[in-house]
Every structure is written in structure tokens, then in C-alpha cells.
Amino acid sequence: MKHIPNFLTLANAICGMMAIYNIVNTSNIGLAIALIAAAALFDMLDGWAARKVGASSELGKQLDSLADVISFGATSGFLWSSILADYTNVPQPWAMLVGATVTAASVYRLAAFNLQENEGKDFIGMPTPANALFALGLWSWMGRWDNWEWIMALEGSQLLLWHIALVSIAFYTMYWQNASFQILSLKVGGDTRRKIGQYTLVGILAIMIPFFGVLSISIVVFLLPIVSAFALKSKAQDP
């Protein structure tokens, strides 16, 4: 029983590797979404299982971060490479270089996270799973033919501005993973303001999905620091 949490963590890593293969070789949007969602599910279940069987360990903590490097760090890098190279005509190896830098920011965040002694309900900086989901939503939206068609029609100054905007967003995702602001989690507990923030995020997602599909995930993740600033304001002001 004590090995179950580690097996769940390794399943997370396997899903991440399969997601990367799919992004690079098949660009099957539905399968990529399913694999990264499965990786995120295993990432939640391993901690839950460890608490249930009383098998929390330093090995499990290290395995969890190493699996996250694959499933959310490397995956987000390949997603950004595809976004820039396949849908905006940024030449390689520059698109992959930007993606690799996103991954490097994720690696740094996960290493710093492992050194934290006190883990609260919420996060400091954007969690790597949320960062990967942000890139996934953007990638899947741009991969739809009706969007891809007008994106490919951009030229001249419009194309340049489009490139600058996307590269700027990619660099912002490097920053927000290692920023010092608090990010609200969906863990239960806390004061009323925190619960309102959680309900707000879930409500925004539910309202937007019929109109924007998977891009709604990217929008909610982008809004997460703003909602967190409201929801965690009282905590930040505590002495």
C-alpha cells in the first residue's frame, strides 16, 4: 500500500511524456487535453493517497516535483514552441528556445518549492500545472481551423505585433511562476473572502466554456492572480 502514492506520481510522468509525444508528432488536440488533464489528476491523487496510507516521505516529495517537471514543465515548453512555430511562423530554433526558457522557469520554481518548509493552503507564484493548462488552452484554441485560418492570414506589421504579443505572454508566464504574489488554490477551508474567490473562479469558467471552449482555462488562469489578490487580501494584511 505504501507504494501506491509513488505509482500515481509515476503515472503522472507517463501521461506527461505521452502528451509531449502527441504535441510534437500528432497535434491531436483532444488527446493532448486528456493526457495533461490525467497528469493533473494523478498529481492531485498522489498527495491524497500518501495522506490516506500514511506514506508521506522525502522520496515522494522529490518524485512529485520530478514528475511535474515532465508533465507540466517540459509540456508547457513544447506547447509554447508549437504555438510560436506552427501558428505564428516564428522560425526554429527560436520558437523552441522560448519554450525551453518557459520550461527552465518551471524547473526553477519546482526546485524552490521543494525547499519550502511551511506549505500553506495557497501558493506563492503560479503553480506549474496551472501554467501548463494556460499554454494548453491557448494552443488548443489556436489549433482550431477557424482561428488558425485568420492567424495565418496576418502579415506585415500585424504579424509582427502578433509575434511580439505572444512572445511577451510567454515571458510573462516565466515571471509569474517565480513571482512573490499569492495564488489562490482550490483547497477547502479558509475565510469567507477566500471561498468567494474560489466560487468566482469556478463560476467564470462555467460561464465561459460554452463560448470559448478550452481557451476558458487560459482566461481563468490569467485572471487567477487578480482574483487571488482579492481573496487573499485579508491574509496578506495579517501581522
C-alpha positions in Angstrom: 0.0 0.0 0.0 2.8 2.4 0.8 4.0 2.3 -2.8 0.6 3.4 -4.3 1.4 7.2 -4.0 4.7 6.8 -5.9 3.0 4.7 -8.6 0.4 7.5 -9.0 3.3 10.0 -9.3 5.0 7.9 -12.0 1.6 7.7 -13.8 1.7 11.5 -13.8 5.1 11.4 -15.5 4.0 8.8 -18.1 1.0 10.9 -19.1 3.3 13.9 -19.4 5.6 12.0 -21.8 2.7 10.8 -23.9 1.4 14.3 -24.0 4.7 15.6 -25.3 4.8 12.9 -28.0 1.3 13.8 -29.1 2.1 17.6 -29.2 5.2 17.0 -31.3 4.1 14.2 -33.6 0.3 14.2 -34.0 -1.1 17.6 -32.7 -4.2 15.7 -31.7 -5.8 18.4 -29.5 -8.3 16.2 -27.8 -5.8 13.6 -26.8 -3.3 16.2 -25.6 -6.0 17.8 -23.4 -6.9 14.3 -22.0 -3.3 13.4 -21.2 -2.4 16.6 -19.5 -5.7 16.5 -17.5 -4.9 12.9 -16.5 -1.4 14.1 -15.4 -3.0 16.8 -13.3 -5.4 14.3 -11.8 -2.6 11.9 -10.8 -0.7 14.9 -9.4 -3.6 15.5 -7.0 -4.2 11.9 -6.2 -0.7 11.0 -5.2 -0.7 13.5 -2.3 -4.2 12.4 -1.2 -3.1 8.7 -1.3 0.0 9.5 0.7 -2.0 11.0 3.4 -4.5 8.2 3.4 -1.9 5.4 3.8 0.5 7.4 5.9 3.3 7.1 3.4 4.5 10.7 3.0 8.2 10.8 2.5 11.1 12.8 1.2 11.3 10.4 -1.8 7.7 11.0 -2.6 8.2 14.8 -2.5 11.2 14.6 -4.8 9.4 12.2 -7.2 6.4 14.6 -7.3 8.5 17.5 -8.5 10.4 15.4 -11.0 7.2 14.2 -12.5 5.8 17.7 -12.6 9.0 18.8 -14.5 7.9 16.4 -17.3 4.2 16.7 -17.2 3.9 20.5 -16.7 7.4 22.0 -17.2 8.5 20.2 -20.3 5.0 20.0 -21.7 4.5 23.8 -21.4 7.8 24.3 -23.2 6.7 22.1 -26.2 3.3 23.8 -26.2 4.8 27.2 -26.5 7.2 26.0 -29.2 4.2 24.7 -31.2 2.2 27.9 -30.6 5.1 30.1 -31.9 6.4 27.9 -34.7 3.2 26.2 -36.0 0.6 29.0 -35.6 2.6 32.2 -35.8 5.5 31.3 -38.2 8.3 32.1 -35.6 11.3 30.2 -37.1 13.0 27.4 -35.3 15.1 27.1 -33.2 13.9 30.4 -31.8 10.4 29.1 -31.0 11.8 26.1 -29.2 14.3 28.4 -27.3 11.4 30.4 -25.9 9.6 27.2 -25.0 12.8 25.9 -23.3 13.0 29.1 -21.3 9.5 28.6 -20.1 10.5 25.0 -19.0 13.6 26.4 -17.3 11.4 28.7 -15.2 9.2 25.8 -14.2 12.3 23.8 -13.2 13.5 26.6 -11.0 10.1 27.0 -9.4 9.8 23.3 -8.6 13.3 23.3 -7.1 12.5 26.3 -4.9 9.1 24.8 -3.9 11.0 21.7 -2.6 13.0 23.9 -0.3 9.9 25.5 1.3 9.5 24.4 4.9 6.0 25.7 5.5 3.3 24.7 2.9 0.0 26.6 3.3 -3.3 26.1 1.5 -2.3 28.5 -1.2 0.7 29.1 -3.4 3.5 31.7 -3.9 3.7 32.3 -7.6 1.8 30.4 -10.3 1.8 26.6 -9.9 3.4 24.7 -12.8 0.2 22.7 -13.5 -1.8 26.0 -13.9 1.0 27.4 -16.1 0.8 24.3 -18.3 -3.0 24.5 -18.5 -2.7 28.1 -19.6 -0.4 27.1 -22.5 -2.7 24.2 -23.3 -5.8 26.3 -23.6 -4.0 28.8 -25.9 -2.5 26.0 -28.0 -5.8 24.2 -28.5 -7.7 27.4 -29.3 -5.1 28.4 -32.0 -5.2 24.9 -33.4 -8.9 25.2 -34.4 -9.1 25.8 -38.1 -11.4 28.8 -37.9 -8.9 30.6 -35.7 -5.8 29.2 -37.4 -7.1 30.5 -40.8 -7.2 34.2 -39.8 -3.9 33.9 -37.8 -2.1 32.5 -40.9 -3.5 35.4 -42.9 -1.7 38.0 -40.8 1.2 39.8 -42.5 3.5 42.8 -42.2 3.1 44.9 -39.1 0.0 42.9 -37.9 2.1 39.7 -37.9 4.9 41.4 -36.1 2.6 42.7 -33.4 1.1 39.2 -33.1 4.6 37.7 -32.6 5.5 40.3 -30.0 2.3 39.8 -28.1 2.7 36.0 -27.9 6.4 36.1 -27.0 5.6 38.7 -24.3 2.9 36.4 -22.9 5.4 33.5 -22.9 7.9 35.6 -21.0 5.2 36.7 -18.5 4.5 33.0 -17.8 8.1 32.6 -16.9 7.8 35.5 -14.4 4.6 34.6 -12.8 5.8 31.1 -11.9 8.5 32.6 -9.7 6.7 35.8 -8.6 6.2 36.6 -4.9 2.4 37.2 -5.1 0.0 34.7 -3.6 -2.1 32.4 -5.8 -5.4 31.0 -4.6 -5.8 27.2 -4.6 -9.0 25.2 -4.6 -8.3 23.5 -1.3 -11.2 23.7 1.1 -11.1 25.9 4.2 -10.3 29.5 5.0 -12.4 32.6 5.5 -15.4 33.8 3.5 -13.3 36.0 1.2 -11.2 33.0 0.2 -14.3 30.9 -0.5 -15.9 33.7 -2.6 -12.7 33.9 -4.7 -12.9 30.1 -5.3 -16.6 30.3 -6.3 -15.8 33.2 -8.6 -13.1 31.3 -10.5 -15.4 28.2 -10.9 -18.3 30.5 -12.0 -16.2 32.3 -14.6 -15.0 29.0 -16.0 -18.6 27.6 -16.2 -19.9 30.7 -17.9 -17.0 31.0 -20.5 -16.7 27.3 -21.5 -19.8 27.4 -23.9 -18.4 30.4 -25.7 -14.6 29.9 -25.6 -14.1 26.2 -25.0 -10.7 25.1 -23.7 -9.5 28.7 -24.1 -11.6 29.4 -21.0 -9.0 27.6 -18.9 -6.3 30.1 -20.1 -8.6 33.0 -19.4 -9.3 31.8 -15.8 -5.6 31.1 -15.2 -4.7 34.6 -16.4 -7.3 36.1 -14.1 -6.1 33.9 -11.1 -3.6 36.5 -9.8 -6.3 39.2 -9.8 -8.9 37.1 -8.1 -6.2 35.9 -5.6 -5.3 39.5 -4.7 -8.9 40.0 -3.6 -9.5 36.6 -2.0 -6.2 36.5 0.0 -6.1 40.2 0.8 -7.0 39.7 4.5 -4.4 37.0 4.9 -1.7 39.3 3.4 -2.6 42.0 5.8 -2.4 39.8 8.9 0.6 40.7 11.2 
